[in-house]
Amino acid sequence: MNTTASPSLVSAWNIQFRPVGNEQAQLSFRPLVSSAKKYVGADHRSDGKTLWVTLKSCLVTESCSAMSPAQPAPGAADKFTYMVVLPYKGEKVVVQGQGDVQEELPVSR
């Protein structure tokens, strides 16, 4: 469901989505490193059929927050891989980065 001709956000950021328990999932990502931005987590919404996840960042000089705060991913090889915990009830998952690029995520079980 790539809506533009840009490279895959999922592969560029190594995004992985994995259900954990009955009501949650973990999404890990490694954004392209930028000295001007910090990654704070993800906002999310669901209509019961699709879970939309928006990865959030802001300039390092700004203060911003996200519904699901980013934390270092456990076992990651570097400090630039983050993880967020999301509510999840088996919906299709669509991730969005900056701008209007949206991509459906494969769900690892």
N, C-alpha and C positions, 0 to 999 in steps of 0.2 A: 504494500500500500504506500509506496513512495510517491508522494504527490509532486515531486520535482525531479529534475534530472541530476541533482546533487548526489554525492556518494552516500552510501548507507550510513545513517547516524548510528545504528545498532553495531555495525562492524567497526566504524571509525572510533567509537567510544567503548568498544568491547562491553556492550550492555548485556547483562544476563538477568533473567527473571526466574525466581524459583518460589513456588508456594511453600509456606512453612505453617504447619498446623491447619486448622479449619478456617481461620478467618484472616490470615495474614500472608504476606509474601515479602521476599527480599529482592530488591533490585540493586545490582551493583553496576558501577560505571566508572570508566577512566576517561575523563574529558581530555581534549587536547590541551596541553599545558599552556597557560597564558599568565604573564606577569601582571596583567591589568585586571584580571577577574578572579573572584573566589566563588566556589560552588557551595551553595548553602543547603541543597536538598531538592525536594520535589513537592509540587502541589498535585492534587489528584481529585477526580470526580468520577462518579459512576452512575449509569442509568439502569444498572442491573444486567445489561447485556455487554457493555463496553466499559472498561476502566481506562480513562485518559490520564496519563501521567506527564506532567510538564517539569523538566529538569530546570532548576532555577540557579541563576548566577547573578552577581552584581559586581560593580567595580570594587576593587579592594578598598577604596576610600569611602565607600557607601556602607550603610547599615541596611541589611535586608534579611528576611527570614523565609522559611518555607513550612508548609503544613507538616511534612515529614523531614526533620533535619538530617543532613548528611553526617555520617560518622565514618571513621576509617574502616575499610572492609577488613574483617578478620582474615589473617593469613595472606594478605596481599603482599606482593613483592616490593611495593613502593608506597609512599604517602599520598600519591595522587589517585589511588583507587578508592572510591567511596561506596557506601551502602546506605540505602534507606529502607525502612520498614513501611509497608503499605497495607491498608485493609484490602482483602481479596476474597471474593466468593465465587471464583471460577469463570469470571467474565473474560472476553477477548481483551487483550491489553494493547493499547496504542500509546506510544511514547512520542513526545514532542520536545525538541530542543529550542534554541533561540529561533525566532521567526516562525514560519508556518510549515516547516518540514515535519511531517508525521509519518510514523512507520509502525506497523504491527509487530509486536514482539513474539518470538517463539517462546513457549512456556516449557521450562525444564521441570521434570517431575522427579 
